[in-house]
Amino acid sequence: MVEPKDEIDAANERAAARLAKAPTAIAARFDRRIGRLVIDLRSGLSISFKPHDAQGIEDAKPEQLHNIEISPSGLGLHFPALDADLYLPGLLEGFLGSRSWMAAQLGKAGGKATSDAKSAAVRANGKRGGRPKKVRTSDVA
């Protein structure tokens, strides 16, 4: 039978080994001059991004971004004024939010795209009466 203390010690060793390999935050700040959140990593690198690109802080005002707490592990950032958290490994993987949130942001951007071809298609569709009405399945006999 494995003693609980042995299990805890083994888990702590695994966590320490994993943390030693992961980039961790040692400092974080909002740079109002460039309008970006800047995170300094233990490796010596810094990353920065616009707050509106990250889920949970996308609607934040600059004054809400000045107080940033780094978790003891260095893997999390907490914004007390927003009651929002960011997970550093997720940021480094290029995902500034959940998959569904990122897909919604991409869809929003794509819907705003304009081109000569898109404008011509809209005009041609308008001449034919516009978008067809949706037919509910309950209306079809």
C-alpha positions in Angstrom: 0.0 0.0 0.0 1.3 3.4 -0.9 1.3 6.0 1.8 -0.4 9.3 1.2 2.7 11.2 2.1 4.7 9.2 -0.6 2.0 10.0 -3.2 2.1 13.7 -2.3 5.9 13.8 -2.5 5.9 12.0 -5.9 3.3 14.5 -7.2 5.3 17.4 -5.9 8.4 16.1 -7.7 6.5 15.7 -11.0 5.1 19.2 -10.7 8.5 20.7 -10.0 10.0 18.8 -13.0 7.2 20.0 -15.3 7.4 23.6 -14.0 11.2 23.6 -14.6 10.6 23.0 -18.3 7.7 25.4 -18.7 8.2 29.1 -19.4 7.0 31.1 -16.5 6.1 34.7 -15.9 8.4 36.8 -13.7 6.8 40.2 -14.5 3.7 41.5 -16.3 2.5 45.0 -17.0 0.3 47.0 -19.3 2.2 49.4 -21.5 -0.2 52.3 -22.2 2.2 53.8 -24.7 1.9 50.9 -27.1 -1.4 49.6 -25.8 -0.1 46.1 -25.1 0.2 43.7 -22.2 3.9 42.8 -21.8 4.9 39.6 -20.0 8.5 38.9 -19.1 9.4 35.2 -18.9 12.0 33.5 -16.7 13.8 32.5 -20.0 14.6 36.2 -20.7 12.0 36.5 -23.5 9.1 38.9 -23.4 5.8 38.6 -25.1 3.3 41.3 -25.8 -0.2 41.4 -27.2 -3.2 43.7 -27.4 -5.7 43.0 -24.6 -8.7 42.9 -26.9 -7.1 39.8 -28.5 -7.4 37.8 -25.2 -10.5 36.1 -23.9 -11.6 37.6 -20.6 -9.8 41.0 -20.9 -11.0 41.9 -24.5 -13.3 44.7 -23.2 -10.9 46.0 -20.5 -10.2 49.6 -20.1 -6.5 50.6 -19.6 -7.0 51.5 -15.9 -8.3 47.9 -15.3 -5.0 46.4 -16.6 -2.5 48.1 -14.3 -2.8 45.7 -11.4 -1.7 42.3 -12.6 -1.0 39.4 -10.2 1.3 36.5 -11.2 0.4 33.1 -9.7 3.0 31.5 -7.5 3.7 29.0 -10.2 4.3 31.8 -12.8 1.8 30.1 -15.1 -1.2 32.3 -14.4 -2.0 36.0 -14.6 -4.9 37.5 -12.6 -6.5 40.9 -13.2 -8.3 41.8 -9.9 -10.2 44.7 -11.4 -11.8 42.4 -14.0 -11.8 39.2 -11.9 -10.2 37.6 -15.0 -7.4 35.1 -15.4 -5.1 34.2 -18.2 -3.1 30.9 -18.5 0.4 31.5 -19.8 0.9 28.1 -21.6 -2.3 28.8 -23.5 -1.1 32.2 -24.5 2.2 30.8 -25.7 0.5 28.2 -27.8 -1.1 31.0 -29.7 -4.6 30.6 -28.2 -5.7 33.7 -26.5 -9.0 32.2 -25.6 -11.0 29.0 -25.8 -11.5 27.3 -29.2 -15.1 28.5 -29.5 -14.2 32.0 -28.6 -11.3 32.1 -31.1 -13.6 30.7 -33.8 -16.1 33.5 -33.1 -13.4 36.1 -33.3 -12.3 34.8 -36.7 -15.9 34.6 -37.9 -16.4 38.2 -36.8 -13.3 39.4 -38.7 -14.3 37.4 -41.8 -17.7 38.9 -41.9 -16.3 42.4 -42.0 -14.0 41.6 -44.9 -14.8 43.7 -48.0 -13.6 43.3 -51.6 -14.7 44.4 -55.0 -16.0 40.9 -55.7 -18.0 40.8 -52.4 -19.5 44.2 -53.1 -20.5 43.1 -56.7 -22.1 39.9 -55.3 -24.1 41.9 -52.8 -25.4 44.3 -55.5 -26.3 41.4 -57.8 -28.1 39.6 -55.0 -30.0 42.8 -54.1 -31.2 43.1 -57.7 -32.7 39.6 -57.4 -34.6 40.4 -54.2 -31.9 39.9 -51.6 -31.3 36.9 -49.3 -34.0 34.3 -49.6 -36.4 33.8 -46.7 -35.7 30.9 -44.4 -38.3 28.2 -44.5 -39.2 26.5 -41.3 -39.6 22.8 -41.5 -43.0 23.1 -39.7 -44.2 25.3 -42.7 -43.3 22.6 -45.2 -46.1 20.0 -45.8 
